[in-house]
Amino acid sequence: MMDLVSSYYAKADRILVPMAKGESSRRAFEFASDFAKVFGSEITALTIKDESKEVTWSDKVAVVMQAYKESSQKGLKVIPKIQSARNVREGIIREANSKNYDLVLFSSRSRSGVSTSLFGGIGDYLIKHSKNTTASLSIKRSTYPYRKILVPMSERLNTRKSVYLAAIMAKVLNAKFYLCDMRSFDKKKIHGFKTLMNAEVWKELKLDYEISDIYGSDLRDSVLQRIYSTSSDFVVLGVRPDSYSNVRINSDIKKIIKDAPIDSVLIKR
């Protein structure tokens, strides 16, 4: 059955985690560590020194070395990496695009509703310019690990790869997986998610899952209502580059990330 989804199966053998000070930025490393426990992933903990700012090397070294120390005690393979660049976001992209990473994980505190940014300047830039599968997390709560993961399945809100990666996240965290079939909202159908509606896919992953059909007049409000009714604590969304390799995040995704009272992740395949 797994060969049905082999075309968009997401590996996690080599994970890049850009790190900085602050608890929000550590969430991505916690997530990567949980992936490593299940799949034996190799994690590169990266921090970038901005050449234009007066930041001491010791501060940068401390961030990744602490992550290395904690993970080594758990038997995880972590490679600490400290580099300098003209600015942080370009340094991260340089590393991400020059190596064959399966996944780039980045996290930051959530932005206010009036801000045009979703994940801050660095997170937004990674989504648009990384050549790797990239997951940017918006952190609103301090609760981790997540126990109930909600995935709205719609052409405007997700891709096949992001839905499948969400299932892998649920497996890694031993979380309940809520797959919401919202295809009734789609005016333009591209692939239809037909394979992912086969329950055997989820059974083979041995997930605690629930599939539901969601209808309504407003896509965003329907997602928010489902978040409340399931008491979900994490929502997964996805986006793909267009034929010109440009990444455009539609208004529904932006509204859900901004308005949902829980942590969220946007996955770019």
N, C-alpha and C positions, 0 to 999 in steps of 0.2 A: 504493500500500500504506500510506503514512503516514497516509491519512485514516482508517484503521482505528483508530488510536490518538489521533486528534485530540482526543477528549473528555477525555483526561487528559495531553496533551502539556504538558511543563513548560518554560516559557520561562526565559531567564536574561538578558534584556536589561538589567534594572536589579537590581543585587545590593546588599543592605545587609550590611555586616560590622561588628558591634560589636567594638571592640578595647580591649585593656588591655596592661599590661606582661607579659612572659613569652613564652617560645617556644610554649607550647601554644596561647595565644590567637592567635598569628600563623598557625597552620595554616589557619584559615578564610580568611585573606587570601591565602595562597599558593594555595589552592583557587580562590578567586574570580579571582585573576590568571590562572590557567590557563583558566578559563572565558572570560575576556575575550580571551585570545589567539586562541581558536577562534571565538567568537561576537561579538566586539566589544562585550562587555558594559560598561555603565557601573557602576563600583563606588563606593558611598558608604562611606567609612571613618569610622565613628562612634565617638567616645569621650564618656563621660558623667562629669561631675564631680558627685560626691555632695555635696549642699549641707550634709549633716550631718557631713562629715568635713573635716579640715584637710589638703587636698591642693591643691598649687599648680597654677595653670593651666598653667605651663610644662611640668610633667610630662605632663599630658594632651595638650597641643599637640604635644609631641615624638613621641608614639606615632603619631598620624595623619599628621604631616608627614613622618616618616621613610618611612612607607608610600607617601605621595604622591610623594616624591622618587624612591624606588626604581622605582615604576611608571611615572613620567613618562619615566625614562631608557629604559624598554622600549617606550614609545609607547602605554601604556595610559591610559584615561580614568578618573581617580580624583578623587572629590570629598571633600576632608577636611572633617569636620563635628565641631565641639566644642560640647556643650550642657551645661547644668546641670539637675539634677532633684532631687527629694526623696530618691530613691535610684536607683541605677544601673538596676535592672531595669525600673522604671516609666518611666524616661527612654528606654530602648531601645524598649519597647512603644509609647510615645507616638509616637516617630519612625516605627516600623515600620507602625503602624496608620493613620497620617495620610498616608502616601505610598503610591503604587501600585508597591511593589517586587514583582518577580517571585519573588525568593528572598531569604531571610534566612539567612546562614551564621554559625554561632557554634561556637567550639571551646574546650575546656578539658581540663585533665589528667584522667585517669580517677580515679574515686573508689574507695575501698577496698571490699572485699566486705561489710564490716559497716555501711557508710554506707547510709542510705535514699535518698540522692541519686544520680542517674545522671550529671548534667552540672553539678553545683553549683547553687546557688540561682538564678543567672541563667539558665543553660541550661534547667533544668527549667521555670522560669517562662515562658520564651519558647515552649517546646513547647506549653504549656497555654493561653497567652493571646494569642499572635500570630495575626492574621487572615490572614497571608501563608503561602505555602509556606515552611516553616522546617526547616532541617537543623542539628541539634546534634551535634557530633563529640566523641567521647571518645578522648583521645590517650594511648596507652600506649607508643608507640615514637617514635623520632626520625626514622625512615626516611620520606622523601617525595621524589619522587612515588610513589604506589602503583602496583604492577605487576600485582597479581592481585586482582581484586575479586569477592567471593563474595556472591551474592544468594539467600537461601532463600525460595522462593516458596510461601507458605502464608497462609491467611486470618489466622492468629494472628500472623504475623511481618511481613507486608508488605501494601501496597496496590498497585493497578495503577500509580498515579502514581509511587510511590517506586521500583518496579521499573524503570519507564521512565527515571526520573531517574538511577538507578544506571547504566543503559546509557549515558546521556549522559556521566556521570562517566568511564566506561571509555573512551569515545571521546575525551574531552578529554585524558585522561592517557595515551592509547595503551596501555591496560592490558588484560590478559586478562580476559574476562568469564565468570564461572562462574554459570550459572543453574541452581539446584537445585530440581527439581520435588518439593515436599514436600506436595502436596495430599492424599496418602494419610493424613496426620495430621489433616486437617480433619474435625471432626464436624459442623460447620455450614457449609454452602457458601453464600456470598453471591453472588459473581460468577464464581468458578472460574478466572479468569485465561486464559480460552480464547484470546482474541486474542493474548496474549503468548506463547502456545505455538506460534504460527505463525513458523517459522524465517525467512520472508521479511522480517519486521519487523527482525530482527537483521542479516540480510544487507544490507538497504538502508542500515543505519547503518554498514556496512562494519566490523563489529567482529570481533575475534578472540575467538570465543565457543565455549562448550561447554555443552550442556544435558544434564543427567543426572537420572534418577529416583532419589529417595532414599526408602528405607523403613526402618522400625525401630520400636522400642517406646517410645522417648523422644525427643521433638522436640529438646530442647536438646542432648542428647548426640550426636544425629545431625548437628546443625549443627557442633558442635565437631570431630567426627571428620572431617567434610568439609573444614573449615578446615585441619586437619593434613595430610590426604591431598593437598590441592591446593597446600599452602604459600601459601595466600592471606595477604595482608597488610592487607586491609580488608574489613569486612562491612557490608552495607547492610540496614537494617530500616525498617519503615514503620508508621505509625499514622494513624487518621482520627478526627475528632471524631464523637461520637454525635449523635442527632437533637436533643439539647439543647445542642449545641456544646461538650460536655465531652470532654476528652481523658483516657482511662484507658489506662495502659500495663500490659499484662498481665505475669504472672510469667515467662513464657518469654522475652519480650523483655528483661526486666530481668536474667535469669540469663545470657543470651548476652552482653549488654553487659558484665556484671560478670566473667564467667568466661572469655570469649574472650581469648587472649593477644595479640590484635592490636587495632588501632584500629577503631572502629566509628562509624556515624552512624545517627541516628534521624531519619527524615523525616516531618514532619506536613504533610499536604496541606491 
